[in-house]
């Protein structure tokens, strides 16, 4: 995830860090706690404002692996 020209919309700082997290969806995936929704974040190093972006869905094999390792 490249953000060469990113600028914080709150404090106009150009320094940031990126991260990712996963969450469960609804229905069956929520019942069995399969984290099939992936997100990327960009957080301003100065004011800590964070933007969240939806990432592509993971593949079925990765979902199965996540299920057995949780």
MDTraj code that builds the backbone (N, CA, C; nanometers):
import mdtraj as md
import numpy as np

residues = "UNK UNK UNK UNK UNK UNK UNK UNK UNK UNK UNK UNK UNK UNK UNK UNK UNK UNK UNK UNK UNK UNK UNK UNK UNK UNK UNK UNK UNK UNK UNK UNK UNK UNK UNK UNK UNK UNK UNK UNK UNK UNK UNK UNK UNK UNK UNK UNK UNK UNK UNK UNK UNK UNK UNK UNK UNK UNK UNK UNK UNK UNK UNK UNK UNK UNK UNK UNK UNK UNK".split()
xyz = np.array([
    [0.0856, -0.1174, 0.0000],
    [0.0000, 0.0000, 0.0000],
    [0.0899, 0.1234, 0.0000],
    [0.0985, 0.1942, -0.1099],
    [0.1834, 0.3116, -0.1226],
    [0.1015, 0.4391, -0.1093],
    [0.1541, 0.5317, -0.0321],
    [0.0895, 0.6611, -0.0115],
    [0.1967, 0.7694, -0.0097],
    [0.2670, 0.7845, -0.1211],
    [0.3795, 0.8769, -0.1282],
    [0.3404, 1.0214, -0.1014],
    [0.2209, 1.0617, -0.1388],
    [0.1779, 1.2005, -0.1228],
    [0.0736, 1.2166, -0.0141],
    [0.0656, 1.1232, 0.0795],
    [-0.0370, 1.1293, 0.1828],
    [-0.0108, 1.2469, 0.2759],
    [-0.1201, 1.3152, 0.3121],
    [-0.1126, 1.4251, 0.4084],
    [-0.2319, 1.4126, 0.5020],
    [-0.2074, 1.4248, 0.6311],
    [-0.3143, 1.4132, 0.7294],
    [-0.4185, 1.5222, 0.7052],
    [-0.5456, 1.4859, 0.6950],
    [-0.6499, 1.5862, 0.6710],
    [-0.6755, 1.6760, 0.7928],
    [-0.6282, 1.6366, 0.9113],
    [-0.6515, 1.7164, 1.0321],
    [-0.5376, 1.8134, 1.0601],
    [-0.4123, 1.7629, 1.0606],
    [-0.3010, 1.8494, 1.1014],
    [-0.2005, 1.8775, 0.9900],
    [-0.2223, 1.8218, 0.8710],
    [-0.1393, 1.8425, 0.7508],
    [0.0006, 1.7819, 0.7606],
    [0.0231, 1.6944, 0.8565],
    [0.1512, 1.6253, 0.8701],
    [0.1681, 1.5248, 0.7564],
    [0.2930, 1.5002, 0.7140],
    [0.3201, 1.4052, 0.6059],
    [0.3788, 1.2737, 0.6544],
    [0.4029, 1.2596, 0.7840],
    [0.4620, 1.1371, 0.8367],
    [0.3523, 1.0476, 0.8920],
    [0.3595, 0.9186, 0.8578],
    [0.2521, 0.8264, 0.8936],
    [0.3067, 0.6854, 0.9120],
    [0.2240, 0.5983, 0.9664],
    [0.2544, 0.4560, 0.9736],
    [0.1348, 0.3795, 0.9191],
    [0.1613, 0.2626, 0.8660],
    [0.0536, 0.1802, 0.8109],
    [0.0427, 0.0514, 0.8913],
    [-0.0746, -0.0076, 0.8881],
    [-0.0996, -0.1333, 0.9571],
    [-0.2174, -0.2019, 0.8897],
    [-0.2538, -0.3208, 0.9365],
    [-0.3688, -0.3941, 0.8846],
    [-0.4394, -0.4637, 0.9985],
    [-0.5664, -0.4938, 0.9757],
    [-0.6399, -0.5774, 1.0697],
    [-0.7468, -0.6539, 0.9950],
    [-0.7978, -0.7582, 1.0597],
    [-0.9018, -0.8416, 1.0004],
    [-1.0210, -0.8446, 1.0950],
    [-1.1399, -0.8608, 1.0393],
    [-1.2623, -0.8658, 1.1187],
    [-1.3568, -0.9700, 1.0594],
    [-1.4481, -1.0176, 1.1423],
    [-1.5475, -1.1123, 1.0927],
    [-1.6570, -1.0374, 1.0193],
    [-1.7214, -1.1055, 0.9285],
    [-1.8360, -1.0492, 0.8594],
    [-1.9621, -1.0839, 0.9362],
    [-2.0697, -1.1040, 0.8660],
    [-2.1953, -1.1419, 0.9298],
    [-2.2287, -1.2868, 0.9016],
    [-2.3371, -1.3328, 0.9580],
    [-2.3868, -1.4674, 0.9317],
    [-2.2951, -1.5763, 0.9824],
    [-2.2704, -1.6754, 0.8963],
    [-2.1917, -1.7930, 0.9335],
    [-2.0505, -1.7560, 0.9782],
    [-1.9851, -1.6604, 0.9089],
    [-1.8481, -1.6243, 0.9449],
    [-1.8407, -1.5642, 1.0842],
    [-1.9469, -1.4968, 1.1263],
    [-1.9499, -1.4402, 1.2607],
    [-1.9666, -1.5502, 1.3655],
    [-2.0492, -1.6494, 1.3354],
    [-2.0745, -1.7595, 1.4292],
    [-1.9474, -1.8396, 1.4560],
    [-1.8704, -1.8696, 1.3506],
    [-1.7502, -1.9518, 1.3668],
    [-1.6232, -1.8672, 1.3757],
    [-1.6377, -1.7349, 1.3855],
    [-1.5265, -1.6413, 1.4044],
    [-1.4211, -1.6511, 1.2947],
    [-1.4651, -1.6531, 1.1690],
    [-1.3730, -1.6500, 1.0556],
    [-1.3553, -1.5043, 1.0157],
    [-1.2319, -1.4573, 1.0229],
    [-1.2033, -1.3174, 0.9914],
    [-1.1780, -1.3025, 0.8420],
    [-1.2850, -1.2785, 0.7673],
    [-1.2749, -1.2739, 0.6222],
    [-1.2779, -1.1328, 0.5649],
    [-1.2821, -1.0326, 0.6486],
    [-1.2783, -0.8931, 0.6032],
    [-1.1426, -0.8349, 0.6413],
    [-1.0690, -0.7825, 0.5432],
    [-0.9355, -0.7284, 0.5661],
    [-0.9370, -0.5768, 0.5453],
    [-0.8626, -0.5049, 0.6296],
    [-0.8557, -0.3600, 0.6224],
    [-0.7117, -0.3126, 0.6385],
    [-0.6778, -0.2034, 0.5711],
    [-0.5483, -0.1366, 0.5863],
    [-0.5735, -0.0026, 0.6533],
    [-0.4775, 0.0405, 0.7349],
    [-0.4910, 0.1697, 0.8022],
    [-0.3694, 0.2570, 0.7761],
    [-0.3920, 0.3881, 0.7800],
    [-0.2846, 0.4874, 0.7766],
    [-0.3071, 0.5774, 0.8975],
    [-0.2050, 0.5890, 0.9840],
    [-0.2171, 0.6693, 1.1052],
    [-0.1131, 0.7797, 1.1046],
    [-0.1573, 0.9017, 1.1282],
    [-0.0689, 1.0176, 1.1354],
    [0.0217, 1.0038, 1.2582],
    [0.1510, 1.0277, 1.2395],
    [0.2455, 1.0179, 1.3502],
    [0.2313, 1.1327, 1.4500],
    [0.1727, 1.2436, 1.4089],
    [0.1606, 1.3582, 1.4984],
    [0.0314, 1.3537, 1.5798],
    [-0.0844, 1.3545, 1.5149],
    [-0.2117, 1.3665, 1.5884],
    [-0.2831, 1.2320, 1.6069],
    [-0.2307, 1.1244, 1.5450],
    [-0.2839, 0.9877, 1.5556],
    [-0.4171, 0.9676, 1.4832],
    [-0.4597, 1.0612, 1.3996],
    [-0.5781, 1.0424, 1.3155],
    [-0.5544, 0.9203, 1.2281],
    [-0.6554, 0.8330, 1.2145],
    [-0.6398, 0.7089, 1.1388],
    [-0.7473, 0.6976, 1.0319],
    [-0.7034, 0.6666, 0.9094],
    [-0.7946, 0.6375, 0.7997],
    [-0.7954, 0.4868, 0.7793],
    [-0.9136, 0.4303, 0.7512],
    [-0.9285, 0.2858, 0.7317],
    [-0.9734, 0.2612, 0.5881],
    [-0.9043, 0.1684, 0.5209],
    [-0.9351, 0.1337, 0.3828],
    [-0.9651, -0.0148, 0.3745],
    [-1.0699, -0.0492, 0.3019],
    [-1.1058, -0.1889, 0.2812],
    [-1.0059, -0.2512, 0.1842],
    [-0.9478, -0.3638, 0.2243],
    [-0.8530, -0.4357, 0.1395],
    [-0.9275, -0.5462, 0.0653],
    [-0.8611, -0.6099, -0.0268],
    [-0.9217, -0.7202, -0.0998],
    [-0.9521, -0.8364, -0.0068],
    [-1.0497, -0.9176, -0.0436],
    [-1.0828, -1.0364, 0.0361],
    [-0.9700, -1.1366, 0.0263],
    [-0.9536, -1.2122, 0.1333],
    [-0.8524, -1.3171, 0.1330],
    [-0.9046, -1.4372, 0.0553],
    [-0.8134, -1.5230, 0.0183],
    [-0.8516, -1.6422, -0.0566],
    [-0.9108, -1.7479, 0.0345],
    [-0.9771, -1.8449, -0.0234],
    [-1.0424, -1.9508, 0.0531],
    [-0.9414, -2.0294, 0.1355],
    [-0.8258, -2.0601, 0.0804],
    [-0.7246, -2.1356, 0.1528],
    [-0.6794, -2.0588, 0.2768],
    [-0.6604, -1.9295, 0.2637],
    [-0.6217, -1.8470, 0.3781],
    [-0.7315, -1.8461, 0.4833],
    [-0.8578, -1.8398, 0.4419],
    [-0.9705, -1.8438, 0.5362],
    [-0.9711, -1.9747, 0.6150],
    [-0.9455, -2.0854, 0.5476],
    [-0.9430, -2.2155, 0.6147],
    [-0.8284, -2.2187, 0.7149],
    [-0.7115, -2.1685, 0.6759],
    [-0.5971, -2.1649, 0.7660],
    [-0.6278, -2.0787, 0.8879],
    [-0.6884, -1.9601, 0.8687],
    [-0.7282, -1.8722, 0.9792],
    [-0.8242, -1.9430, 1.0734],
    [-0.9176, -2.0200, 1.0167],
    [-1.0173, -2.0901, 1.0980],
    [-0.9499, -2.1895, 1.1921],
    [-0.8510, -2.2638, 1.1417],
    [-0.7878, -2.3668, 1.2242],
    [-0.6790, -2.3121, 1.3169],
    [-0.6370, -2.1880, 1.2997],
    [-0.5329, -2.1333, 1.3865],
    [-0.5887, -2.0374, 1.4898],
    [-0.7195, -2.0133, 1.4925],
    [-0.7762, -1.9226, 1.5929],
    [-0.8249, -1.9982, 1.7133],
])
top = md.Topology()
chain = top.add_chain()
for i, resn in enumerate(residues, 1):
    res = top.add_residue(resn, chain, resSeq=i)
    for name in ("N", "CA", "C"):
        top.add_atom(name, md.element.get_by_symbol(name[0]), res)
traj = md.Trajectory(xyz[None], top)
